[in-house]
């Protein structure tokens, strides 16, 4: 079960890496990706503190 779970999460990551490594991402896309981690962390903190709920 552990091996299957590992493979199930590993394959999409490798596929995405392979896809993006062959693409030429425009400058605006690079700038947008720089803010993705901050936005994700802010959303997680807001959800955990009860500022908003899903559903």
mmJSON file of the N, C-alpha and C atoms, coordinates in Angstrom:
{"data_MODEL":{"atom_site":{
"group_PDB":["ATOM","ATOM","ATOM","ATOM","ATOM","ATOM","ATOM","ATOM","ATOM","ATOM","ATOM","ATOM","ATOM","ATOM","ATOM","ATOM","ATOM","ATOM","ATOM","ATOM","ATOM","ATOM","ATOM","ATOM","ATOM","ATOM","ATOM","ATOM","ATOM","ATOM","ATOM","ATOM","ATOM","ATOM","ATOM","ATOM","ATOM","ATOM","ATOM","ATOM","ATOM","ATOM","ATOM","ATOM","ATOM","ATOM","ATOM","ATOM","ATOM","ATOM","ATOM","ATOM","ATOM","ATOM","ATOM","ATOM","ATOM","ATOM","ATOM","ATOM","ATOM","ATOM","ATOM","ATOM","ATOM","ATOM","ATOM","ATOM","ATOM","ATOM","ATOM","ATOM","ATOM","ATOM","ATOM","ATOM","ATOM","ATOM","ATOM","ATOM","ATOM","ATOM","ATOM","ATOM","ATOM","ATOM","ATOM","ATOM","ATOM","ATOM","ATOM","ATOM","ATOM","ATOM","ATOM","ATOM","ATOM","ATOM","ATOM","ATOM","ATOM","ATOM","ATOM","ATOM","ATOM","ATOM","ATOM","ATOM","ATOM","ATOM","ATOM","ATOM","ATOM","ATOM","ATOM","ATOM","ATOM","ATOM","ATOM","ATOM","ATOM","ATOM","ATOM","ATOM","ATOM","ATOM","ATOM","ATOM","ATOM","ATOM","ATOM","ATOM","ATOM","ATOM","ATOM","ATOM","ATOM","ATOM","ATOM","ATOM","ATOM","ATOM","ATOM","ATOM","ATOM","ATOM","ATOM","ATOM","ATOM","ATOM","ATOM","ATOM","ATOM","ATOM","ATOM","ATOM","ATOM","ATOM","ATOM","ATOM","ATOM","ATOM","ATOM","ATOM","ATOM"],
"id":[1,2,3,4,5,6,7,8,9,10,11,12,13,14,15,16,17,18,19,20,21,22,23,24,25,26,27,28,29,30,31,32,33,34,35,36,37,38,39,40,41,42,43,44,45,46,47,48,49,50,51,52,53,54,55,56,57,58,59,60,61,62,63,64,65,66,67,68,69,70,71,72,73,74,75,76,77,78,79,80,81,82,83,84,85,86,87,88,89,90,91,92,93,94,95,96,97,98,99,100,101,102,103,104,105,106,107,108,109,110,111,112,113,114,115,116,117,118,119,120,121,122,123,124,125,126,127,128,129,130,131,132,133,134,135,136,137,138,139,140,141,142,143,144,145,146,147,148,149,150,151,152,153,154,155,156,157,158,159,160,161,162,163,164,165],
"type_symbol":["N","C","C","N","C","C","N","C","C","N","C","C","N","C","C","N","C","C","N","C","C","N","C","C","N","C","C","N","C","C","N","C","C","N","C","C","N","C","C","N","C","C","N","C","C","N","C","C","N","C","C","N","C","C","N","C","C","N","C","C","N","C","C","N","C","C","N","C","C","N","C","C","N","C","C","N","C","C","N","C","C","N","C","C","N","C","C","N","C","C","N","C","C","N","C","C","N","C","C","N","C","C","N","C","C","N","C","C","N","C","C","N","C","C","N","C","C","N","C","C","N","C","C","N","C","C","N","C","C","N","C","C","N","C","C","N","C","C","N","C","C","N","C","C","N","C","C","N","C","C","N","C","C","N","C","C","N","C","C","N","C","C","N","C","C"],
"label_atom_id":["N","CA","C","N","CA","C","N","CA","C","N","CA","C","N","CA","C","N","CA","C","N","CA","C","N","CA","C","N","CA","C","N","CA","C","N","CA","C","N","CA","C","N","CA","C","N","CA","C","N","CA","C","N","CA","C","N","CA","C","N","CA","C","N","CA","C","N","CA","C","N","CA","C","N","CA","C","N","CA","C","N","CA","C","N","CA","C","N","CA","C","N","CA","C","N","CA","C","N","CA","C","N","CA","C","N","CA","C","N","CA","C","N","CA","C","N","CA","C","N","CA","C","N","CA","C","N","CA","C","N","CA","C","N","CA","C","N","CA","C","N","CA","C","N","CA","C","N","CA","C","N","CA","C","N","CA","C","N","CA","C","N","CA","C","N","CA","C","N","CA","C","N","CA","C","N","CA","C","N","CA","C","N","CA","C","N","CA","C","N","CA","C"],
"label_alt_id":[null,null,null,null,null,null,null,null,null,null,null,null,null,null,null,null,null,null,null,null,null,null,null,null,null,null,null,null,null,null,null,null,null,null,null,null,null,null,null,null,null,null,null,null,null,null,null,null,null,null,null,null,null,null,null,null,null,null,null,null,null,null,null,null,null,null,null,null,null,null,null,null,null,null,null,null,null,null,null,null,null,null,null,null,null,null,null,null,null,null,null,null,null,null,null,null,null,null,null,null,null,null,null,null,null,null,null,null,null,null,null,null,null,null,null,null,null,null,null,null,null,null,null,null,null,null,null,null,null,null,null,null,null,null,null,null,null,null,null,null,null,null,null,null,null,null,null,null,null,null,null,null,null,null,null,null,null,null,null,null,null,null,null,null,null],
"label_comp_id":["UNK","UNK","UNK","UNK","UNK","UNK","UNK","UNK","UNK","UNK","UNK","UNK","UNK","UNK","UNK","UNK","UNK","UNK","UNK","UNK","UNK","UNK","UNK","UNK","UNK","UNK","UNK","UNK","UNK","UNK","UNK","UNK","UNK","UNK","UNK","UNK","UNK","UNK","UNK","UNK","UNK","UNK","UNK","UNK","UNK","UNK","UNK","UNK","UNK","UNK","UNK","UNK","UNK","UNK","UNK","UNK","UNK","UNK","UNK","UNK","UNK","UNK","UNK","UNK","UNK","UNK","UNK","UNK","UNK","UNK","UNK","UNK","UNK","UNK","UNK","UNK","UNK","UNK","UNK","UNK","UNK","UNK","UNK","UNK","UNK","UNK","UNK","UNK","UNK","UNK","UNK","UNK","UNK","UNK","UNK","UNK","UNK","UNK","UNK","UNK","UNK","UNK","UNK","UNK","UNK","UNK","UNK","UNK","UNK","UNK","UNK","UNK","UNK","UNK","UNK","UNK","UNK","UNK","UNK","UNK","UNK","UNK","UNK","UNK","UNK","UNK","UNK","UNK","UNK","UNK","UNK","UNK","UNK","UNK","UNK","UNK","UNK","UNK","UNK","UNK","UNK","UNK","UNK","UNK","UNK","UNK","UNK","UNK","UNK","UNK","UNK","UNK","UNK","UNK","UNK","UNK","UNK","UNK","UNK","UNK","UNK","UNK","UNK","UNK","UNK"],
"label_asym_id":["A","A","A","A","A","A","A","A","A","A","A","A","A","A","A","A","A","A","A","A","A","A","A","A","A","A","A","A","A","A","A","A","A","A","A","A","A","A","A","A","A","A","A","A","A","A","A","A","A","A","A","A","A","A","A","A","A","A","A","A","A","A","A","A","A","A","A","A","A","A","A","A","A","A","A","A","A","A","A","A","A","A","A","A","A","A","A","A","A","A","A","A","A","A","A","A","A","A","A","A","A","A","A","A","A","A","A","A","A","A","A","A","A","A","A","A","A","A","A","A","A","A","A","A","A","A","A","A","A","A","A","A","A","A","A","A","A","A","A","A","A","A","A","A","A","A","A","A","A","A","A","A","A","A","A","A","A","A","A","A","A","A","A","A","A"],
"label_entity_id":["1","1","1","1","1","1","1","1","1","1","1","1","1","1","1","1","1","1","1","1","1","1","1","1","1","1","1","1","1","1","1","1","1","1","1","1","1","1","1","1","1","1","1","1","1","1","1","1","1","1","1","1","1","1","1","1","1","1","1","1","1","1","1","1","1","1","1","1","1","1","1","1","1","1","1","1","1","1","1","1","1","1","1","1","1","1","1","1","1","1","1","1","1","1","1","1","1","1","1","1","1","1","1","1","1","1","1","1","1","1","1","1","1","1","1","1","1","1","1","1","1","1","1","1","1","1","1","1","1","1","1","1","1","1","1","1","1","1","1","1","1","1","1","1","1","1","1","1","1","1","1","1","1","1","1","1","1","1","1","1","1","1","1","1","1"],
"label_seq_id":[1,1,1,2,2,2,3,3,3,4,4,4,5,5,5,6,6,6,7,7,7,8,8,8,9,9,9,10,10,10,11,11,11,12,12,12,13,13,13,14,14,14,15,15,15,16,16,16,17,17,17,18,18,18,19,19,19,20,20,20,21,21,21,22,22,22,23,23,23,24,24,24,25,25,25,26,26,26,27,27,27,28,28,28,29,29,29,30,30,30,31,31,31,32,32,32,33,33,33,34,34,34,35,35,35,36,36,36,37,37,37,38,38,38,39,39,39,40,40,40,41,41,41,42,42,42,43,43,43,44,44,44,45,45,45,46,46,46,47,47,47,48,48,48,49,49,49,50,50,50,51,51,51,52,52,52,53,53,53,54,54,54,55,55,55],
"pdbx_PDB_ins_code":[null,null,null,null,null,null,null,null,null,null,null,null,null,null,null,null,null,null,null,null,null,null,null,null,null,null,null,null,null,null,null,null,null,null,null,null,null,null,null,null,null,null,null,null,null,null,null,null,null,null,null,null,null,null,null,null,null,null,null,null,null,null,null,null,null,null,null,null,null,null,null,null,null,null,null,null,null,null,null,null,null,null,null,null,null,null,null,null,null,null,null,null,null,null,null,null,null,null,null,null,null,null,null,null,null,null,null,null,null,null,null,null,null,null,null,null,null,null,null,null,null,null,null,null,null,null,null,null,null,null,null,null,null,null,null,null,null,null,null,null,null,null,null,null,null,null,null,null,null,null,null,null,null,null,null,null,null,null,null,null,null,null,null,null,null],
"Cartn_x":[0.816,0.0,0.875,1.927,2.827,3.511,3.929,4.576,3.609,2.382,1.38,1.076,0.979,0.74,1.911,3.117,4.312,4.336,4.046,4.032,2.914,1.765,0.628,0.887,1.729,2.055,3.314,4.157,5.423,5.205,4.349,4.144,3.617,2.575,2.131,3.2,4.022,5.082,6.116,6.51,7.497,6.913,5.642,5.001,4.972,4.603,4.553,5.944,6.935,8.309,8.779,8.498,8.908,8.205,6.933,6.18,6.714,6.927,7.37,8.829,9.647,11.051,11.244,10.279,10.378,9.652,8.978,8.213,9.006,8.738,9.287,8.197,8.348,7.336,7.595,6.539,6.738,7.061,7.566,7.999,6.855,5.65,4.517,4.15,4.362,4.091,5.071,6.32,7.335,7.003,6.604,6.236,5.034,4.056,2.87,3.225,4.1,4.486,5.272,5.935,6.671,5.737,4.489,3.534,2.648,2.771,1.897,2.093,3.305,3.566,3.004,3.147,2.632,1.108,0.47,-0.983,-1.513,-0.849,-1.268,-1.138,-0.038,0.153,-0.87,-1.154,-2.149,-3.531,-3.876,-5.175,-5.26,-4.198,-4.208,-4.319,-3.606,-3.678,-5.075,-5.644,-6.972,-8.014,-7.878,-8.822,-8.696,-7.463,-7.245,-7.645,-7.558,-7.934,-9.416,-10.14,-11.579,-12.016,-11.121,-11.511,-12.522,-12.456,-13.452,-13.547,-14.639,-14.841,-15.219,-14.948,-15.301,-16.594,-17.505,-18.729,-19.876],
"Cartn_y":[-1.173,0.0,1.258,1.221,2.372,2.597,1.52,1.649,2.203,1.716,2.21,3.68,4.102,5.512,6.374,5.875,6.614,6.794,5.731,5.807,6.725,6.664,7.497,8.988,9.381,10.797,11.175,10.21,10.48,10.716,9.923,10.007,11.376,11.942,13.277,14.357,14.248,15.247,15.157,13.957,13.782,14.208,13.879,14.294,15.812,16.49,17.948,18.54,17.983,18.463,18.269,17.112,16.841,17.789,18.054,18.952,20.379,20.868,22.252,22.461,21.423,21.601,21.771,21.32,21.462,22.694,23.427,24.596,25.875,26.855,28.189,29.019,29.31,30.046,31.541,32.31,33.759,34.451,35.66,36.42,36.652,36.962,37.182,35.902,34.75,33.477,33.209,33.561,33.416,34.33,35.575,36.507,35.996,35.426,34.898,33.712,32.844,31.673,32.049,33.184,33.626,33.889,34.262,34.612,33.432,32.313,31.172,30.622,30.493,29.934,30.827,32.128,33.055,33.002,32.945,32.896,31.599,30.494,29.219,29.219,29.718,29.761,30.686,31.829,32.753,32.107,31.372,30.699,29.617,28.875,27.833,28.431,29.514,30.159,30.739,31.374,31.955,30.866,29.741,28.637,28.048,27.85,27.253,28.185,29.48,30.418,30.744,30.259,30.456,31.741,32.387,33.605,33.32,32.15,31.72,30.194,29.688,28.235,27.836,26.619,26.09,25.298,25.568,24.764,25.282],
"Cartn_z":[0.0,0.0,0.0,0.777,0.834,-0.509,-1.134,-2.444,-3.482,-3.47,-4.415,-4.204,-2.947,-2.644,-3.1,-2.89,-3.309,-4.821,-5.525,-6.997,-7.469,-6.793,-7.177,-7.033,-6.093,-5.961,-6.736,-6.987,-7.681,-9.173,-9.786,-11.235,-11.671,-11.029,-11.471,-11.312,-10.292,-10.098,-11.203,-11.556,-12.624,-13.959,-14.212,-15.462,-15.586,-14.505,-14.528,-14.738,-14.047,-14.212,-15.658,-16.232,-17.609,-18.58,-18.34,-19.212,-19.135,-17.917,-17.756,-18.14,-18.036,-18.388,-19.894,-20.685,-22.136,-22.667,-21.788,-22.207,-21.969,-22.771,-22.575,-21.91,-20.629,-19.877,-20.064,-20.431,-20.619,-19.304,-19.411,-18.228,-17.252,-17.756,-16.866,-16.127,-16.746,-16.086,-14.954,-15.163,-14.117,-12.935,-13.239,-12.168,-11.385,-12.06,-11.399,-10.508,-10.974,-10.192,-8.932,-8.949,-7.76,-6.586,-6.855,-5.807,-5.396,-6.075,-5.803,-4.392,-3.935,-2.613,-1.511,-1.656,-0.647,-0.615,-1.782,-1.84,-1.23,-1.49,-0.932,0.589,1.105,2.555,3.21,2.596,3.147,3.17,2.124,2.084,3.16,3.364,4.394,5.797,6.04,7.35,7.579,6.571,6.706,6.957,6.316,6.504,7.914,8.368,9.689,10.827,10.62,11.674,11.645,10.67,10.598,9.921,9.188,8.479,7.377,6.791,5.814,5.861,5.354,5.305,3.895,3.572,2.266,2.39,1.481,1.452,2.189],
"occupancy":[1.0,1.0,1.0,1.0,1.0,1.0,1.0,1.0,1.0,1.0,1.0,1.0,1.0,1.0,1.0,1.0,1.0,1.0,1.0,1.0,1.0,1.0,1.0,1.0,1.0,1.0,1.0,1.0,1.0,1.0,1.0,1.0,1.0,1.0,1.0,1.0,1.0,1.0,1.0,1.0,1.0,1.0,1.0,1.0,1.0,1.0,1.0,1.0,1.0,1.0,1.0,1.0,1.0,1.0,1.0,1.0,1.0,1.0,1.0,1.0,1.0,1.0,1.0,1.0,1.0,1.0,1.0,1.0,1.0,1.0,1.0,1.0,1.0,1.0,1.0,1.0,1.0,1.0,1.0,1.0,1.0,1.0,1.0,1.0,1.0,1.0,1.0,1.0,1.0,1.0,1.0,1.0,1.0,1.0,1.0,1.0,1.0,1.0,1.0,1.0,1.0,1.0,1.0,1.0,1.0,1.0,1.0,1.0,1.0,1.0,1.0,1.0,1.0,1.0,1.0,1.0,1.0,1.0,1.0,1.0,1.0,1.0,1.0,1.0,1.0,1.0,1.0,1.0,1.0,1.0,1.0,1.0,1.0,1.0,1.0,1.0,1.0,1.0,1.0,1.0,1.0,1.0,1.0,1.0,1.0,1.0,1.0,1.0,1.0,1.0,1.0,1.0,1.0,1.0,1.0,1.0,1.0,1.0,1.0,1.0,1.0,1.0,1.0,1.0,1.0],
"B_iso_or_equiv":[0.0,0.0,0.0,0.0,0.0,0.0,0.0,0.0,0.0,0.0,0.0,0.0,0.0,0.0,0.0,0.0,0.0,0.0,0.0,0.0,0.0,0.0,0.0,0.0,0.0,0.0,0.0,0.0,0.0,0.0,0.0,0.0,0.0,0.0,0.0,0.0,0.0,0.0,0.0,0.0,0.0,0.0,0.0,0.0,0.0,0.0,0.0,0.0,0.0,0.0,0.0,0.0,0.0,0.0,0.0,0.0,0.0,0.0,0.0,0.0,0.0,0.0,0.0,0.0,0.0,0.0,0.0,0.0,0.0,0.0,0.0,0.0,0.0,0.0,0.0,0.0,0.0,0.0,0.0,0.0,0.0,0.0,0.0,0.0,0.0,0.0,0.0,0.0,0.0,0.0,0.0,0.0,0.0,0.0,0.0,0.0,0.0,0.0,0.0,0.0,0.0,0.0,0.0,0.0,0.0,0.0,0.0,0.0,0.0,0.0,0.0,0.0,0.0,0.0,0.0,0.0,0.0,0.0,0.0,0.0,0.0,0.0,0.0,0.0,0.0,0.0,0.0,0.0,0.0,0.0,0.0,0.0,0.0,0.0,0.0,0.0,0.0,0.0,0.0,0.0,0.0,0.0,0.0,0.0,0.0,0.0,0.0,0.0,0.0,0.0,0.0,0.0,0.0,0.0,0.0,0.0,0.0,0.0,0.0,0.0,0.0,0.0,0.0,0.0,0.0],
"pdbx_formal_charge":[null,null,null,null,null,null,null,null,null,null,null,null,null,null,null,null,null,null,null,null,null,null,null,null,null,null,null,null,null,null,null,null,null,null,null,null,null,null,null,null,null,null,null,null,null,null,null,null,null,null,null,null,null,null,null,null,null,null,null,null,null,null,null,null,null,null,null,null,null,null,null,null,null,null,null,null,null,null,null,null,null,null,null,null,null,null,null,null,null,null,null,null,null,null,null,null,null,null,null,null,null,null,null,null,null,null,null,null,null,null,null,null,null,null,null,null,null,null,null,null,null,null,null,null,null,null,null,null,null,null,null,null,null,null,null,null,null,null,null,null,null,null,null,null,null,null,null,null,null,null,null,null,null,null,null,null,null,null,null,null,null,null,null,null,null],
"auth_seq_id":[1,1,1,2,2,2,3,3,3,4,4,4,5,5,5,6,6,6,7,7,7,8,8,8,9,9,9,10,10,10,11,11,11,12,12,12,13,13,13,14,14,14,15,15,15,16,16,16,17,17,17,18,18,18,19,19,19,20,20,20,21,21,21,22,22,22,23,23,23,24,24,24,25,25,25,26,26,26,27,27,27,28,28,28,29,29,29,30,30,30,31,31,31,32,32,32,33,33,33,34,34,34,35,35,35,36,36,36,37,37,37,38,38,38,39,39,39,40,40,40,41,41,41,42,42,42,43,43,43,44,44,44,45,45,45,46,46,46,47,47,47,48,48,48,49,49,49,50,50,50,51,51,51,52,52,52,53,53,53,54,54,54,55,55,55],
"auth_comp_id":["UNK","UNK","UNK","UNK","UNK","UNK","UNK","UNK","UNK","UNK","UNK","UNK","UNK","UNK","UNK","UNK","UNK","UNK","UNK","UNK","UNK","UNK","UNK","UNK","UNK","UNK","UNK","UNK","UNK","UNK","UNK","UNK","UNK","UNK","UNK","UNK","UNK","UNK","UNK","UNK","UNK","UNK","UNK","UNK","UNK","UNK","UNK","UNK","UNK","UNK","UNK","UNK","UNK","UNK","UNK","UNK","UNK","UNK","UNK","UNK","UNK","UNK","UNK","UNK","UNK","UNK","UNK","UNK","UNK","UNK","UNK","UNK","UNK","UNK","UNK","UNK","UNK","UNK","UNK","UNK","UNK","UNK","UNK","UNK","UNK","UNK","UNK","UNK","UNK","UNK","UNK","UNK","UNK","UNK","UNK","UNK","UNK","UNK","UNK","UNK","UNK","UNK","UNK","UNK","UNK","UNK","UNK","UNK","UNK","UNK","UNK","UNK","UNK","UNK","UNK","UNK","UNK","UNK","UNK","UNK","UNK","UNK","UNK","UNK","UNK","UNK","UNK","UNK","UNK","UNK","UNK","UNK","UNK","UNK","UNK","UNK","UNK","UNK","UNK","UNK","UNK","UNK","UNK","UNK","UNK","UNK","UNK","UNK","UNK","UNK","UNK","UNK","UNK","UNK","UNK","UNK","UNK","UNK","UNK","UNK","UNK","UNK","UNK","UNK","UNK"],
"auth_asym_id":["A","A","A","A","A","A","A","A","A","A","A","A","A","A","A","A","A","A","A","A","A","A","A","A","A","A","A","A","A","A","A","A","A","A","A","A","A","A","A","A","A","A","A","A","A","A","A","A","A","A","A","A","A","A","A","A","A","A","A","A","A","A","A","A","A","A","A","A","A","A","A","A","A","A","A","A","A","A","A","A","A","A","A","A","A","A","A","A","A","A","A","A","A","A","A","A","A","A","A","A","A","A","A","A","A","A","A","A","A","A","A","A","A","A","A","A","A","A","A","A","A","A","A","A","A","A","A","A","A","A","A","A","A","A","A","A","A","A","A","A","A","A","A","A","A","A","A","A","A","A","A","A","A","A","A","A","A","A","A","A","A","A","A","A","A"],
"auth_atom_id":["N","CA","C","N","CA","C","N","CA","C","N","CA","C","N","CA","C","N","CA","C","N","CA","C","N","CA","C","N","CA","C","N","CA","C","N","CA","C","N","CA","C","N","CA","C","N","CA","C","N","CA","C","N","CA","C","N","CA","C","N","CA","C","N","CA","C","N","CA","C","N","CA","C","N","CA","C","N","CA","C","N","CA","C","N","CA","C","N","CA","C","N","CA","C","N","CA","C","N","CA","C","N","CA","C","N","CA","C","N","CA","C","N","CA","C","N","CA","C","N","CA","C","N","CA","C","N","CA","C","N","CA","C","N","CA","C","N","CA","C","N","CA","C","N","CA","C","N","CA","C","N","CA","C","N","CA","C","N","CA","C","N","CA","C","N","CA","C","N","CA","C","N","CA","C","N","CA","C","N","CA","C","N","CA","C","N","CA","C","N","CA","C"],
"pdbx_PDB_model_num":[1,1,1,1,1,1,1,1,1,1,1,1,1,1,1,1,1,1,1,1,1,1,1,1,1,1,1,1,1,1,1,1,1,1,1,1,1,1,1,1,1,1,1,1,1,1,1,1,1,1,1,1,1,1,1,1,1,1,1,1,1,1,1,1,1,1,1,1,1,1,1,1,1,1,1,1,1,1,1,1,1,1,1,1,1,1,1,1,1,1,1,1,1,1,1,1,1,1,1,1,1,1,1,1,1,1,1,1,1,1,1,1,1,1,1,1,1,1,1,1,1,1,1,1,1,1,1,1,1,1,1,1,1,1,1,1,1,1,1,1,1,1,1,1,1,1,1,1,1,1,1,1,1,1,1,1,1,1,1,1,1,1,1,1,1]
}}}
